[in-house]
Amino acid sequence: MKKRILWGVFAFAVVLSIRVFCGVYVHDEFAERHFFIKHRPTWKWLFYSPIGMSDKKLGELSEEEQIEQKYFNEFILDQRIIF
């Protein structure tokens, strides 16, 4: 019985670690999804750029889109995942 509990705790820890330290981003030009390792833990899983390849500025976006763009910039562009 203790082995089952230990395996359950271990499996939960692995799944939780993957959830907070890994993510998927949508490439802003080709719209393909790519798996990546985050530089810091966060619950957010899917990252995308609302600006994409357009000429919009950050101030032209809604508040929610600005937050999404800031996450995309921090986790993808600033970490040089997309070159």
N, C-alpha and C positions, 0 to 999 in steps of 0.2 A: 504494500500500500504506500509506503514512503517513497519507493522508487517512482511510482506513478505521479505523485505530487511533485517530486523533484524534476521529473521530465516535463511536467506541465509548466512549472515555474521557469525552467530553462527555455522551453519553447516560447513562452510568453515574452521573456527577456529578449530573445533573438528577434522576434517579430516586432517588438517595440523599438529595438535598436535600429532595425532596418527602416521602420516608419519615420523615425525622427532624423536619421543621418543620411538617408537616400531620397532621391526625388526624380521627377521626370520633367523635362522642359520641352516646349514646342519651339522649334527653330523658327525665328521670325521671318525668314525669307522663304524657306522650302516647306514649312508646315509639317515637318517630320518630328516625331517624338524620340527623345534621347534620354537614357538613364544616366544619372550622375550622382556623385557623392557630395554632400553638402559640407561646407567649411565650419558650420555650427549647427546645433540641433534646432529644428523647428518642426511644428506639426504639419506645415504646408507641404503638400505632395506634388501638385502640378503647378509649374511656373510657365507663364506666357507673357509676351510683350503686346499690350494693347496698341502701342504705336506701330509696331511692326516695321515695315520698310517705308512708311509714309513720311511726310515732312511735318507732321504734327509736333507740337512742343508739349512738354509736360503740363504746362498751365492750361492747355486747351482740353485736357481730359477731365472726366468726372472724378470725384474723390476716390471712388472704388478703383477706377482704372489707374489713378495715380499711385495708389497703394500697390496694385499689381505690378506696375512698371518699376517701382522702387525695389520690390522683391526681385524682379527679373534682373535689374541692374546689379543688385548686391550679390546674388547667388550665381548669375551666369556671366554677365559682361565683366564685372569687376574681378572675377576669379579667372578670367580668360578661358572660359570653357568654349565660347564661340570666338574664333579668330577673325 
